[in-house]
Each structure stands twice: as C-alpha cells, then as structure tokens.
Amino acid sequence: MPPPPPERKLGRNRDWGHLFNADIISMPDKWEYPWYAAWDLAFHMIPMARIDPHFAKQQLLLFLREWYMHPSGALPAYEWNLRDVNPPVHAWACWRVYKISGAAGQRDTHFLERAFQKLLINFTWWVNRKDVQGKHIFAGGFLGLDNIGLFDRSKPLPSGQSLAQADGTAWMAFYCGTMLSIALELARTNPSYEDIASKFLEHMVEIIDAMNDVGDGGLWDETDGFYYDQLLIEGRHTVPLRVRSLVGLLPLLAVEILEQDVIDQLPGFSKRLKWFVKYRFDLAQNISYRKIHTQDGTTVRRLLAIPTRAQLERVLKYVLDENEFLSPHGIRSLSRAYYHKPYQLKFDDSEYCIDYEPAESRTGMFGGNSNWRGPIWMPMNYLLIEALERYHHYWGDDFQVEFPTGSGNLMNLNQIAHEIARRLTHLFLPDAHGGRPCNGGDPRYAGDPHWKDLVLFHEHFCGESGRGLGAPHQTGWTALITRCLNMVARDREEAPSQP
C-alpha cells in the first residue's frame, strides 16, 4: 500500500492517530451512516436503555475506551472534525442509563464505576482547556448548537477576542452536578468516593457563584432577568450579547438535590460539607436549604442550582411566553421576539445580526443544514423537562408560575414539565383527519394506508407549525419523545374520571 500523501499530515483529525473505530455503533441517522456523533449517541442511549440496557451501557463505555478517547481526555465529536467540542452530556447519559436499567439496590455499579473513572479524565480536559481566565467561566466554542450565536463559535472571534459562554459555563455546572451524583452513589458502597464527591460539590458551587457574580464577570443580567454570553475585549472590557436563546436557558439545567439520608450515610462527605458551610459561607450561600415534612417525619434537602428561586422565576417568564420561547409544540431554540426585530451588534467595523428563523436556516453557517435560531430541538426540551421536575422535587407545589406567561393560569413546575411534554407529543400524534404536525401537511402521511402510520423522527421541528426538519430519521435523540408519550399516558390514567 502506498504511503498517504504528505498533506494528510496537515489535515483535520491529524492528531487523532490513536483512533481505531471497528465496532458496532449506534448511528444518529441513516444520512450519517456509517459515521457516529458522540452527543447524539449519548441521548440515543436513554430510550435504548429501556429496550436493550446491555447495549446502551456498552455503547457509552465504548466512547470512553482508549481507542476512542483522546489521550488528552477529549471525546471524539464526529467524523467531520473529531476535535470539535460537543456538550458534555456523556456523564449524564451514563447516570441515566444506570438508573433506568435497574431498580434501586439492583443496579450495575460496576458499569457506573468504569464510566466514572474515565469521565474524570474527560472532565479534567474540559477544565484545563475551556476555562480561559481561570475564573470558572467557560468558553467551549462550537458546543453543538451550530448557528445559535452571532459568531461562528467554532472559529476565532473577530480581532482575536474571547467569548464567555453562558451555555459553556452551564454545561460545566451540569457536568459537575452529574459527577457529584455518581460519586455519591458509588460512595454508598465504597467510602473512597466521598472525597471526590466533595470535590464536585465545591467545584459546582464555584461555577454557580461565578456565573451569578453580577458586575464582576458573571453572566446574569439583572436588568433583563436572563443569562447572556459576554464578549471579552482584551480580557478586561465585557459586552453582553443580549440574545435570548437556548444559550441563556441552559443554566436552568444545572440543578442537583442533596438528600439528608444520603449525606448521613457518608461521614467523610458530611464532615467536609459542614466545614464548607461554616468556613466558606461566601460560596456556601449558593446552596439552598429546606426542611421537608413527610409522613415519616421531617427531613432536609439541599439544592445546588445556578439560578436562585427569583432568577428562575424571571427566566421562566420568557420560557413560558408564547411570544418568546413557548410554541404549541415545545420550547423554541430562539425567542420569537426577533421575528420582526432582529438583534444587531456593531463591533470591530462589522455588523452582526440574528433573527428568528423557525424552519430552515437562512445562513450558510455550518453548511446551512442545521438551524438553532428558532426550531424545536428534542434533546434540549427533554433536559429542561427533567430539570423542572427536579426543581419541583425541591420547591414543591408552592412554587407556581403562570403558564403561559400572562394567562393568569398558575401551575407548579412539575405540571409545567408535563405540559411541555404534552406539547412535544403533539408533533407526532394524528389529528381528526390523520395529519401529524411533524409531517408538514403532506397528504400521503394523513390518508394513504401505505404511509399514514409511517412516523419519521426528524432532527428538529419548525417553531411555528411543528413540521419536521433536517435529517428525517434522527432517532439519535428524537426518540426521547417516547418518555414524553409515557408521561402523557400516565397523566391520563391518573386523571380523575369525568362524570
């Protein structure tokens, strides 16, 4: 075999010479075959775990093996550019698959421990590579959301400036919280994990504190009540990019709850937590504390989350506003407010603009075949639903907000999570005439007996009509709709019968 041409040494993926992919891998879509996408696969394993838990665990471990993971700790993103940075959802997928695939006390801790050991390497890579200023405010670059920003985030910014990313920072808090939960689970049977659990708790609190540090590099905007990216000019001056998009909603996903009965089982972790609360009150004030009254008595829960209760309420006003994020079919990726009034920024002798594009992309960024400026994306909706359920577990039924915003109709956060799930299911459910919004009014899928029961799993969906967009067999993450369907079905079963 002749040697490869010299220019191959300078091409993309040149530093992934260790990679040896000769395994059965779950594909995100037939259009992608035979190439994988790491974060698509992580989401895909959630519904897969209910069908074949062994395969789901094997797939997640595979991407952590030494012939996939880079020696630096990076996971291969996808074949086009292995070094691209996708959101760090692999730990979350491992944790969820672990919980799905067995009842409490009967779960596969060997799988969880194997995954955790390698995830520690990946987490360290993230911290060392993406915290530009060492202040727990992260960049990250591309982060899978293609054209969601004013700039192409996979390339250097204008004039060599840097970007403090609300989503990059939120993803790291989310990663910390997941690793904390895994460490606490493993510590129940192996006390050596108590120390690393303390590390992730304190690291998460540091990120929460940095993100909310108003006036000193934080990403919370008190005037607007929203989280924004910030453009860092010469490392000193900051310009908030006041675009209401998923970037500012992702901080809501970083939420974990500490149960007192778990803490009581872990003396080393408990001792360190008491020290942290007493001597690092400046940081510990980011941990909420609440007494919960149950049938068995009184217990305590602690909440680790980026937004405070007041901040959560303010962000949810946008999320649940039908003129902003809330559509009849789920949560949009960009506020509808930019439909008639695009956001514009003049910087460095150039003008940048972003407007609401609910269906196909009108920009050539990332090839133009993906659009995060308005459509509904299943994985982000799914993570938001899970987060709202966790907030409800902590705050209870007393925390209620308007749904939709301005309607006067109050709901608790669990009810809102289920309502978002219900709206997502509308994408796939036939109406009285057999039409499904995801099929975009195509009569073949409504009445033709050869087509009407063929349901396609599109990559994303129009923020107005719900029409399916992008790759049409994106079971890599759109299969998450199965859990939403289960939620809606349970709600119907539990609803009181009408007289």
Steps between C-alpha positions, in 0.01 A plus 500: 500500500648840404560750780238774548573835333702750709209743531312238703727588791359853500132420454222493754501214750877471459552478876261206540739233380412275793138470381397150397129471430404146406200450725123481470382853574153650527459746213312828550342482154516299178627815327803496730577130453762367561611795712410559863442813703596479866234715663226362274598153617486604865138611461414197290601268782224633729211339307731213400554414867134400529536262206854364534677631813810288436549656156439850639767456767743345253463795261562759770807317627631459145547873450699514823742228393860579411449439128230770493577754773796722414802467733421855613155390618292640213222288353477470121220731389418374151689401188501845339709645779586266784639784711181708493346554842155354555305565822625274783192278533680166512511488880130585518422220254702251706320607817154482341564162335626368834176606670271388219650154465430375851304553819668673795734255670521280190684731262826441317752686715785335311388678183463829685843473658668414168338801337579734788873424494529605135260792535738648756759527223252666265387743770860602566550561128200734500622696800855536368402593146186709529532723809684781321556732798498245781188661650257210449348676198536272202527541126463176307456626146265305276313302767270334250260792458625586151368844397341607829748781557582824326842357416617164373607369838724231353734767361708777661294807581545838332825673594603197705260577785352225717150402597377413848222257420189464713438158350862388536500600866158345560610174339795481739276556802270233356801269459610568859154426635478172313845392617401593855193275479705212360769539768240505778343184360834319484596627847210306652696179450853641470592783741802596288259686270393741775801725438431535128133568576610792718720624217212508252264667746746779569591537133135530403445765765801693369350502149158604632657785693704617202205491264282710728774743605328815376743773400813285518490278196176319576262414219172592669339822380298647784328755277362246253475203735688268265839336447709626208833424337757773548757617250832556677703780345870488582411288801356797688198672346186290457214542255188292577347343191134557585355219292227294665572148383558152637841630605329690782264215589768237547597633847163366617619145428773507765299388802571224751339412832678363806282281721582495870465123529775460239728749677447318831638179347825671398692631804797630303284693256278627781798626698643688203158647416465636854847655477419654162176653623668640812825635358411575137173677558579731209454197274269285711228765478444360150367179658131522586374319810142390561321291760256253351213352698412144404288220642814364666593830662715797406802481272728747327574558134774716354481650154796567272386706202629789293187718527359609832126465542453864397724458195322180401165679510631781280648268238185288495296807406685494168498121466125475549407803289337402170647813342847390607598132545178307557351355182203266456755221451766564764771752585663692215876538473478878447245752619223586256552862604764527226251416225420864430798659673829313447781550748790699356850566628759733352849402599848541356376672182261213432130449557355174628136406499282217626130458434230243565509227236244239611561251219791464257815700561554809287870507577777287354667461840590133558379411153150636559351155564440565869320784669497608866339840441141407572421131445413255777774254594396190690811446717495851645128476572557164666774632728284800593212269593731298726633819661151634572411170665805530725416861591151384591642220715678768703258794495178298503151604395528846657731625225258596225534720193270600218460256214498646244651828615231765531212251509434521874501118507736385776677164489772336706823402327412132470174588326691731267752226419214269409330770293818553298519123451138501383572772245796301369281192451270708278778489241432131444135443586243499216214747500141420406600483133805280558755777452800531729675839535840336448393396148436859396161449340617236252174317409678168450573477872142588592284277283704261288487154668857433386634816663268617777660292775856582395633739765828673425739613773623833369810674629310812608159659447357830381442740788164600351337205324693208650602377154795261512832642380849375428587133496175296498612200706672674791430229754832606652303735722146549374416155640500678836137576416417152631539618858274799432236266360528288815462809719185609317356149514557478876341841550190380318483183707534694825258777406166484682227360279247749369139451613 
